[in-house]
């Protein structure tokens, strides 16, 4: 029998490197890929979280190995790459999932008011180090792993890279200035890289998740004292036509599609997975 449409989605026997795979979203991606026959290199700054994800994959019958890795340290990345390639050869897929927000890179208010130019937690009170840390984690933390792991893909003549953009890539969200700037850079870099690497057989795409209740989001969306949604959280859900936060499993179908041959003529796109958030207006 010939190849079917479903066969095009198969990733069995391939190797995927996933940064930030100790977290909720990329951890779910890692477990899902492991369950369909992908060899998964689980990378995270926290080795305990990385090993938990890898152990879950192995317990379910998959093949995975965990690596402590700092996505802002090129030598750390190169050391992990060498270990992965000795174990499984050059990666077929890379998911740049490391990222997140830092309260020091965010404002406490949505608007700067004339009578409170400073002291209210607005733009003029932002901490430079917090802003830079947030930007670097999301953008440089995408650039460096790509530079390190895509080399083997280019030498082989094929590969798929999946970046993690955001709703902030498309329209900047209030308060999270550093995060929004970084994710906009990730989306732009995705398109640029897709063109630049097209002649060596590497496709580059991105997901743009809407509001998913990750640990990084909690400080803006959950009141620490009451445990209830903050006004910002209520606004986010109200602006999401499907009326809920995303769940990690909501990312999995698009992940498999963009990494597999089912999307072999797709490169340079950013796919919103947001319950309609980016389409809704009044």
C-alpha positions as a Markdown table, in Angstrom:
| # | Residue | x | y | z |
|---|---|---|---|---|
| 1 | Unk | 0.0 | 0.0 | 0.0 |
| 2 | Unk | 1.1 | 3.6 | -0.6 |
| 3 | Unk | 1.6 | 6.3 | 1.9 |
| 4 | Unk | -1.6 | 7.6 | 3.5 |
| 5 | Unk | -2.2 | 11.1 | 4.8 |
| 6 | Unk | -1.9 | 9.7 | 8.4 |
| 7 | Unk | 1.5 | 8.3 | 7.5 |
| 8 | Unk | 2.7 | 11.8 | 6.8 |
| 9 | Unk | 2.2 | 12.7 | 10.5 |
| 10 | Unk | 4.5 | 9.9 | 11.7 |
| 11 | Unk | 7.6 | 11.0 | 13.6 |
| 12 | Unk | 8.6 | 7.5 | 14.8 |
| 13 | Unk | 12.4 | 7.0 | 14.9 |
| 14 | Unk | 13.3 | 10.7 | 14.8 |
| 15 | Unk | 15.1 | 12.6 | 17.5 |
| 16 | Unk | 13.7 | 15.8 | 19.1 |
| 17 | Unk | 15.6 | 18.3 | 21.3 |
| 18 | Unk | 13.2 | 20.3 | 23.5 |
| 19 | Unk | 14.4 | 23.2 | 25.6 |
| 20 | Unk | 12.3 | 24.1 | 28.7 |
| 21 | Unk | 11.0 | 20.6 | 28.7 |
| 22 | Unk | 10.8 | 20.4 | 32.4 |
| 23 | Unk | 7.9 | 22.9 | 32.3 |
| 24 | Unk | 4.2 | 22.3 | 31.8 |
| 25 | Unk | 3.8 | 23.1 | 28.1 |
| 26 | Unk | 7.0 | 21.7 | 26.7 |
| 27 | Unk | 6.8 | 18.8 | 29.1 |
| 28 | Unk | 3.5 | 17.9 | 27.6 |
| 29 | Unk | 5.0 | 18.1 | 24.1 |
| 30 | Unk | 7.9 | 16.0 | 25.2 |
| 31 | Unk | 5.6 | 13.3 | 26.6 |
| 32 | Unk | 3.4 | 13.3 | 23.6 |
| 33 | Unk | 6.3 | 12.9 | 21.2 |
| 34 | Unk | 7.8 | 10.2 | 23.3 |
| 35 | Unk | 4.5 | 8.3 | 23.1 |
| 36 | Unk | 4.6 | 8.2 | 19.3 |
| 37 | Unk | 8.1 | 6.9 | 18.9 |
| 38 | Unk | 10.3 | 10.0 | 19.0 |
| 39 | Unk | 13.6 | 9.9 | 20.9 |
| 40 | Unk | 13.4 | 12.9 | 23.2 |
| 41 | Unk | 16.3 | 14.9 | 24.5 |
| 42 | Unk | 14.8 | 16.7 | 27.5 |
| 43 | Unk | 16.6 | 20.0 | 28.2 |
| 44 | Unk | 16.0 | 22.3 | 31.2 |
| 45 | Unk | 17.9 | 24.5 | 33.5 |
| 46 | Unk | 16.4 | 22.5 | 36.4 |
| 47 | Unk | 17.8 | 19.0 | 36.2 |
| 48 | Unk | 15.1 | 17.6 | 38.6 |
| 49 | Unk | 12.3 | 18.8 | 36.4 |
| 50 | Unk | 14.1 | 17.6 | 33.2 |
| 51 | Unk | 14.6 | 14.1 | 34.6 |
| 52 | Unk | 10.9 | 14.0 | 35.8 |
| 53 | Unk | 9.8 | 14.5 | 32.2 |
| 54 | Unk | 12.3 | 12.0 | 30.8 |
| 55 | Unk | 11.3 | 9.4 | 33.4 |
| 56 | Unk | 7.6 | 9.8 | 32.5 |
| 57 | Unk | 8.5 | 9.2 | 28.9 |
| 58 | Unk | 10.5 | 6.1 | 29.7 |
| 59 | Unk | 7.8 | 4.8 | 32.1 |
| 60 | Unk | 5.3 | 5.0 | 29.2 |
| 61 | Unk | 7.6 | 2.9 | 27.0 |
| 62 | Unk | 9.4 | 5.7 | 25.2 |
| 63 | Unk | 13.0 | 6.7 | 24.8 |
| 64 | Unk | 14.3 | 9.8 | 26.5 |
| 65 | Unk | 17.3 | 11.3 | 28.2 |
| 66 | Unk | 17.5 | 14.4 | 30.4 |
| 67 | Unk | 20.1 | 17.1 | 30.2 |
| 68 | Unk | 20.7 | 20.1 | 32.4 |
| 69 | Unk | 21.2 | 23.0 | 30.0 |
| 70 | Unk | 21.4 | 26.8 | 30.1 |
| 71 | Unk | 20.0 | 28.2 | 26.9 |
| 72 | Unk | 21.9 | 31.5 | 27.4 |
| 73 | Unk | 25.2 | 29.7 | 27.6 |
| 74 | Unk | 26.5 | 28.6 | 24.2 |
| 75 | Unk | 29.1 | 26.2 | 25.6 |
| 76 | Unk | 26.5 | 24.5 | 27.8 |
| 77 | Unk | 24.4 | 24.0 | 24.6 |
| 78 | Unk | 27.3 | 22.7 | 22.7 |
| 79 | Unk | 28.1 | 20.2 | 25.4 |
| 80 | Unk | 24.6 | 18.9 | 25.4 |
| 81 | Unk | 24.5 | 18.7 | 21.6 |
| 82 | Unk | 27.7 | 16.6 | 21.6 |
| 83 | Unk | 26.1 | 14.2 | 24.1 |
| 84 | Unk | 22.9 | 14.0 | 22.1 |
| 85 | Unk | 24.7 | 13.4 | 18.9 |
| 86 | Unk | 26.9 | 10.6 | 20.4 |
| 87 | Unk | 23.7 | 8.9 | 21.7 |
| 88 | Unk | 21.3 | 9.4 | 18.8 |
| 89 | Unk | 22.9 | 11.4 | 16.0 |
| 90 | Unk | 22.0 | 14.9 | 14.9 |
| 91 | Unk | 18.5 | 16.0 | 15.9 |
| 92 | Unk | 15.7 | 15.9 | 13.4 |
| 93 | Unk | 13.5 | 18.4 | 15.4 |
| 94 | Unk | 14.2 | 21.3 | 17.7 |
| 95 | Unk | 11.5 | 22.9 | 19.9 |
| 96 | Unk | 12.7 | 26.2 | 21.4 |
| 97 | Unk | 10.5 | 26.1 | 24.5 |
| 98 | Unk | 12.6 | 27.8 | 27.1 |
| 99 | Unk | 11.3 | 31.2 | 28.1 |
| 100 | Unk | 9.0 | 32.9 | 30.5 |
| 101 | Unk | 8.4 | 36.2 | 32.2 |
| 102 | Unk | 10.0 | 38.0 | 35.1 |
| 103 | Unk | 8.0 | 40.4 | 37.3 |
| 104 | Unk | 11.0 | 42.8 | 37.1 |
| 105 | Unk | 10.5 | 43.1 | 33.4 |
| 106 | Unk | 6.8 | 44.0 | 33.8 |
| 107 | Unk | 5.0 | 47.1 | 34.9 |
| 108 | Unk | 2.5 | 47.0 | 37.8 |
| 109 | Unk | 0.0 | 49.3 | 35.9 |
| 110 | Unk | -1.4 | 49.3 | 32.4 |
| 111 | Unk | -1.0 | 53.1 | 31.9 |
| 112 | Unk | 1.4 | 55.8 | 33.0 |
| 113 | Unk | -0.6 | 58.7 | 34.4 |
| 114 | Unk | 0.5 | 62.4 | 34.4 |
| 115 | Unk | 0.4 | 62.6 | 38.2 |
| 116 | Unk | 2.4 | 59.4 | 38.7 |
| 117 | Unk | 5.3 | 59.3 | 36.3 |
| 118 | Unk | 7.3 | 57.4 | 38.8 |
| 119 | Unk | 6.5 | 55.4 | 42.0 |
| 120 | Unk | 3.5 | 53.6 | 40.6 |
| 121 | Unk | 5.4 | 50.7 | 39.0 |
| 122 | Unk | 5.1 | 52.1 | 35.4 |
| 123 | Unk | 7.5 | 52.2 | 32.5 |
| 124 | Unk | 9.8 | 54.7 | 34.2 |
| 125 | Unk | 10.2 | 52.4 | 37.2 |
| 126 | Unk | 11.2 | 49.4 | 35.1 |
| 127 | Unk | 14.3 | 47.5 | 36.2 |
| 128 | Unk | 16.8 | 47.3 | 33.4 |
| 129 | Unk | 18.3 | 44.0 | 34.5 |
| 130 | Unk | 14.8 | 42.4 | 34.8 |
| 131 | Unk | 13.9 | 43.7 | 31.3 |
| 132 | Unk | 17.1 | 42.4 | 29.8 |
| 133 | Unk | 16.8 | 39.0 | 31.6 |
| 134 | Unk | 13.2 | 38.5 | 30.2 |
| 135 | Unk | 14.2 | 39.6 | 26.7 |
| 136 | Unk | 17.3 | 37.4 | 26.7 |
| 137 | Unk | 15.6 | 34.3 | 28.0 |
| 138 | Unk | 12.9 | 34.4 | 25.3 |
| 139 | Unk | 14.8 | 35.7 | 22.3 |
| 140 | Unk | 18.5 | 34.8 | 22.9 |
| 141 | Unk | 17.2 | 31.6 | 24.4 |
| 142 | Unk | 15.8 | 30.8 | 21.0 |
| 143 | Unk | 18.6 | 32.1 | 18.9 |
| 144 | Unk | 21.5 | 30.2 | 20.6 |
| 145 | Unk | 19.9 | 26.7 | 20.7 |
| 146 | Unk | 19.0 | 27.1 | 17.0 |
| 147 | Unk | 22.5 | 28.1 | 16.2 |
| 148 | Unk | 23.9 | 25.1 | 18.0 |
| 149 | Unk | 21.4 | 22.3 | 17.1 |
| 150 | Unk | 20.5 | 23.3 | 13.6 |
| 151 | Unk | 24.0 | 22.8 | 12.4 |
| 152 | Unk | 23.6 | 19.0 | 12.4 |
| 153 | Unk | 20.3 | 19.4 | 10.6 |
| 154 | Unk | 21.9 | 21.6 | 7.9 |
| 155 | Unk | 24.7 | 19.0 | 7.4 |
| 156 | Unk | 22.1 | 16.3 | 6.9 |
| 157 | Unk | 19.9 | 18.4 | 4.6 |
| 158 | Unk | 16.7 | 18.2 | 6.6 |
| 159 | Unk | 15.1 | 19.3 | 9.9 |
| 160 | Unk | 12.2 | 21.1 | 11.6 |
| 161 | Unk | 12.4 | 23.8 | 14.1 |
| 162 | Unk | 9.4 | 25.0 | 16.2 |
| 163 | Unk | 9.7 | 28.2 | 18.2 |
| 164 | Unk | 7.4 | 29.4 | 20.9 |
| 165 | Unk | 6.0 | 32.8 | 20.1 |
| 166 | Unk | 2.9 | 34.3 | 21.9 |
| 167 | Unk | -0.2 | 36.4 | 21.6 |
| 168 | Unk | 2.3 | 39.2 | 22.6 |
| 169 | Unk | 4.1 | 38.5 | 19.3 |
| 170 | Unk | 1.0 | 39.7 | 17.4 |
| 171 | Unk | -0.4 | 42.4 | 19.6 |
| 172 | Unk | 1.6 | 43.6 | 22.6 |
| 173 | Unk | -0.2 | 42.8 | 25.9 |
| 174 | Unk | -0.3 | 45.4 | 28.6 |
| 175 | Unk | 2.2 | 45.3 | 31.5 |
| 176 | Unk | 4.6 | 42.7 | 30.0 |
| 177 | Unk | 6.7 | 45.0 | 27.9 |
| 178 | Unk | 9.9 | 42.9 | 27.9 |
| 179 | Unk | 8.1 | 39.7 | 27.2 |
| 180 | Unk | 6.1 | 41.2 | 24.4 |
| 181 | Unk | 9.2 | 42.7 | 22.8 |
| 182 | Unk | 11.0 | 39.4 | 23.0 |
| 183 | Unk | 8.1 | 37.3 | 21.6 |
| 184 | Unk | 7.7 | 39.8 | 18.7 |
| 185 | Unk | 11.4 | 39.2 | 18.0 |
| 186 | Unk | 10.9 | 35.4 | 18.1 |
| 187 | Unk | 8.1 | 35.7 | 15.5 |
| 188 | Unk | 10.1 | 37.9 | 13.3 |
| 189 | Unk | 13.2 | 35.7 | 13.7 |
| 190 | Unk | 11.1 | 32.6 | 12.8 |
| 191 | Unk | 10.2 | 34.1 | 9.4 |
| 192 | Unk | 13.7 | 35.3 | 8.7 |
| 193 | Unk | 15.3 | 32.0 | 9.7 |
| 194 | Unk | 12.7 | 30.1 | 7.6 |
| 195 | Unk | 14.0 | 31.9 | 4.5 |
| 196 | Unk | 17.6 | 31.7 | 5.4 |
| 197 | Unk | 17.7 | 28.0 | 6.1 |
| 198 | Unk | 15.3 | 26.9 | 3.3 |
| 199 | Unk | 18.1 | 25.9 | 1.0 |
| 200 | Unk | 19.5 | 23.4 | 3.5 |
| 201 | Unk | 16.2 | 21.7 | 4.0 |
| 202 | Unk | 15.3 | 23.1 | 7.4 |
| 203 | Unk | 11.7 | 24.4 | 8.0 |
| 204 | Unk | 11.1 | 26.9 | 10.8 |
| 205 | Unk | 7.7 | 27.7 | 12.3 |
| 206 | Unk | 6.3 | 28.9 | 15.6 |
| 207 | Unk | 3.3 | 28.4 | 17.8 |
| 208 | Unk | 1.6 | 31.5 | 19.4 |
| 209 | Unk | -0.2 | 30.2 | 22.5 |
| 210 | Unk | -2.9 | 32.3 | 24.0 |
| 211 | Unk | -3.5 | 32.3 | 27.7 |
| 212 | Unk | -2.3 | 29.1 | 29.3 |
| 213 | Unk | -2.2 | 29.0 | 33.1 |
| 214 | Unk | 1.5 | 28.3 | 33.5 |
| 215 | Unk | 3.6 | 29.2 | 36.6 |
| 216 | Unk | 5.0 | 32.3 | 34.9 |
| 217 | Unk | 1.4 | 33.6 | 34.3 |
| 218 | Unk | 0.2 | 33.1 | 37.8 |
| 219 | Unk | 1.7 | 36.2 | 39.3 |
| 220 | Unk | -0.4 | 38.4 | 37.0 |
| 221 | Unk | -3.6 | 36.2 | 36.9 |
| 222 | Unk | -4.0 | 34.7 | 40.3 |
| 223 | Unk | -4.4 | 36.8 | 43.5 |
| 224 | Unk | -1.9 | 35.5 | 46.0 |
| 225 | Unk | -4.1 | 36.2 | 49.0 |
| 226 | Unk | -7.4 | 34.9 | 47.7 |
| 227 | Unk | -6.4 | 32.5 | 45.0 |
| 228 | Unk | -9.1 | 34.0 | 42.8 |
| 229 | Unk | -8.7 | 35.3 | 39.2 |
| 230 | Unk | -7.3 | 38.9 | 39.1 |
| 231 | Unk | -9.1 | 41.5 | 37.1 |
| 232 | Unk | -6.5 | 40.9 | 34.4 |
| 233 | Unk | -7.4 | 37.2 | 34.3 |
| 234 | Unk | -11.1 | 37.9 | 34.0 |
| 235 | Unk | -10.4 | 40.2 | 31.1 |
| 236 | Unk | -8.2 | 37.6 | 29.4 |
| 237 | Unk | -10.9 | 34.9 | 29.6 |
| 238 | Unk | -13.7 | 37.4 | 28.6 |
| 239 | Unk | -11.6 | 38.2 | 25.4 |
| 240 | Unk | -11.2 | 34.5 | 24.6 |
| 241 | Unk | -14.3 | 33.4 | 22.6 |
| 242 | Unk | -13.9 | 29.8 | 23.8 |
| 243 | Unk | -14.2 | 31.1 | 27.3 |
| 244 | Unk | -11.3 | 29.3 | 29.0 |
| 245 | Unk | -7.6 | 29.1 | 29.5 |
| 246 | Unk | -5.6 | 26.8 | 27.2 |
| 247 | Unk | -4.5 | 23.4 | 28.4 |
| 248 | Unk | -1.1 | 21.8 | 27.5 |
| 249 | Unk | -2.8 | 19.2 | 25.4 |
| 250 | Unk | -4.2 | 21.9 | 23.2 |
| 251 | Unk | -0.7 | 22.4 | 21.7 |
| 252 | Unk | 0.0 | 18.8 | 20.7 |
| 253 | Unk | -1.8 | 18.5 | 17.4 |
| 254 | Unk | -0.2 | 21.5 | 15.9 |
| 255 | Unk | 3.2 | 20.4 | 17.3 |
| 256 | Unk | 3.0 | 17.1 | 15.5 |
| 257 | Unk | 1.8 | 18.7 | 12.3 |
| 258 | Unk | 4.6 | 21.3 | 12.2 |
| 259 | Unk | 7.3 | 18.8 | 13.0 |
| 260 | Unk | 6.2 | 16.1 | 10.6 |
| 261 | Unk | 6.1 | 15.6 | 6.8 |
| 262 | Unk | 2.4 | 16.6 | 6.9 |
| 263 | Unk | 3.6 | 20.2 | 6.8 |
| 264 | Unk | 6.5 | 19.6 | 4.4 |
| 265 | Unk | 5.7 | 22.7 | 2.4 |
| 266 | Unk | 5.0 | 24.9 | 5.4 |
| 267 | Unk | 7.7 | 27.2 | 6.7 |
| 268 | Unk | 7.9 | 30.7 | 8.2 |
| 269 | Unk | 4.4 | 30.8 | 9.8 |
| 270 | Unk | 3.2 | 31.6 | 13.3 |
| 271 | Unk | 0.1 | 29.5 | 14.3 |
| 272 | Unk | -2.1 | 31.1 | 17.0 |
| 273 | Unk | -3.5 | 28.5 | 19.5 |
| 274 | Unk | -5.6 | 30.9 | 21.5 |
| 275 | Unk | -9.3 | 29.9 | 21.6 |
| 276 | Unk | -10.0 | 32.7 | 19.2 |
| 277 | Unk | -8.3 | 35.5 | 21.3 |
| 278 | Unk | -6.4 | 37.0 | 18.3 |
| 279 | Unk | -9.6 | 37.0 | 16.1 |
| 280 | Unk | -11.9 | 38.7 | 18.6 |
| 281 | Unk | -12.8 | 42.4 | 18.5 |
| 282 | Unk | -15.7 | 44.6 | 19.6 |
